[in-house]
């Protein structure tokens, strides 16, 4: 099951766009540009509220991968 996380490495403010870029396997700069474009088209306030809500809801970083026991 896929789950969206905020990025620990690719983080400018909260790591939301970096996490989306990692999950969709695209450059996070493209996600950031799309976010800025969408905020200018739809009005800045709704997307700022969405970003702040995502900041509080999404967990930071992926949990460490469980390594199976070879014994």
C-alpha positions as CSV (number, residue, x, y, z in Angstrom):
1,X,0.0,0.0,0.0
2,X,1.4,3.4,-1.0
3,X,1.4,6.2,1.5
4,X,2.4,9.8,1.1
5,X,5.1,11.3,3.3
6,X,6.8,14.6,3.6
7,X,10.3,14.5,2.4
8,X,13.2,14.7,4.8
9,X,15.8,15.4,2.2
10,X,14.0,17.5,-0.4
11,X,12.5,20.1,1.8
12,X,12.2,23.9,1.2
13,X,9.4,24.7,3.7
14,X,7.7,21.5,5.0
15,X,8.7,18.9,2.4
16,X,5.2,18.4,1.0
17,X,6.2,19.0,-2.7
18,X,9.4,17.0,-2.2
19,X,7.3,14.1,-0.9
20,X,4.8,14.3,-3.8
21,X,7.8,14.3,-6.2
22,X,9.3,11.3,-4.6
23,X,6.0,9.4,-4.6
24,X,5.2,10.2,-8.2
25,X,8.9,9.8,-9.2
26,X,9.1,13.3,-10.8
27,X,11.4,16.3,-10.0
28,X,10.1,18.2,-7.0
29,X,10.8,21.5,-8.8
30,X,8.1,20.6,-11.3
31,X,5.7,20.0,-8.4
32,X,6.6,23.3,-6.8
33,X,6.1,25.1,-10.1
34,X,2.7,23.5,-10.5
35,X,1.8,24.5,-7.0
36,X,2.7,28.1,-7.7
37,X,0.8,28.1,-11.0
38,X,-2.3,26.6,-9.4
39,X,-2.2,29.1,-6.5
40,X,-2.0,32.0,-9.0
41,X,-4.8,30.6,-11.1
42,X,-7.2,29.6,-8.2
43,X,-6.3,32.2,-5.7
44,X,-3.5,32.0,-3.2
45,X,-5.5,31.6,0.0
46,X,-7.1,28.1,-0.8
47,X,-3.8,26.5,-1.7
48,X,-2.0,28.0,1.3
49,X,-4.7,26.5,3.6
50,X,-4.3,23.2,1.8
51,X,-0.5,23.3,2.2
52,X,-0.8,24.1,5.9
53,X,-3.3,21.2,6.5
54,X,-1.0,18.8,4.6
55,X,1.9,20.0,6.8
56,X,0.1,18.9,9.9
57,X,-1.5,15.7,8.5
58,X,1.3,14.1,6.6
59,X,4.0,12.3,8.6
60,X,7.6,13.4,8.0
61,X,9.8,10.9,6.1
62,X,9.4,7.3,5.3
63,X,9.9,4.7,8.1
64,X,13.0,2.6,7.8
65,X,12.5,-0.4,5.6
66,X,12.2,-3.6,7.6
67,X,15.0,-6.0,6.8
68,X,13.8,-9.6,6.8
69,X,15.6,-11.9,9.3
70,X,17.9,-14.3,7.3
71,X,18.4,-16.7,10.3
